[in-house]
């Protein structure tokens, strides 16, 4: 099922952050974790899903992604911790295997 989504990945708790937008979160997470593409996430091992937000349309999701990318790092950390204070990998609850640390 495709649904626009903004997601935040982290390398570890309080680690390197990556913000992205996709229409298929599960597929995109598999791509990141497989290192299928030369990318920032592959170079810095940023694979842990720590936050995601679903949207009704891609335009709104893209607007939110741009907003979050312009935020200060501490605001992003506060946003993550507002719902995921332990920086748990939320992808496990979506059916993906846990990341080996």
MOHUPE-V587534 format. One record per pair of residues at least 12 apart in sequence whose ideal C-beta (glycine too) atoms are under 7 Angstrom apart, sorted by the first residue. I is the first residue (numbers start at 0). J is the second residue. Records with the same first field share a line. If there is no record, write none. Layout:
I = J ; J
This chain:
1 = 22 ; 23
2 = 22 ; 53
3 = 22 ; 54 ; 56 ; 57 ; 60
4 = 21 ; 24 ; 51 ; 52 ; 53 ; 54 ; 60
5 = 18 ; 20 ; 51 ; 52 ; 60 ; 63 ; 64 ; 67
6 = 19 ; 21 ; 24 ; 48 ; 50 ; 51
7 = 49 ; 50 ; 75 ; 79
8 = 31 ; 40 ; 45 ; 46 ; 47 ; 48 ; 49
9 = 45 ; 47 ; 49 ; 86
10 = 43 ; 44 ; 45 ; 47
11 = 47
12 = 86
13 = 76
15 = 43 ; 45
16 = 75
17 = 39 ; 40 ; 45
18 = 64 ; 67 ; 68
19 = 64
20 = 60 ; 61 ; 64
22 = 57
24 = 51
25 = 93
28 = 48 ; 90 ; 95
31 = 46
32 = 46
46 = 98
47 = 88 ; 98
48 = 88 ; 89 ; 90
49 = 79 ; 83 ; 86 ; 89
50 = 78 ; 79 ; 82 ; 83
51 = 89
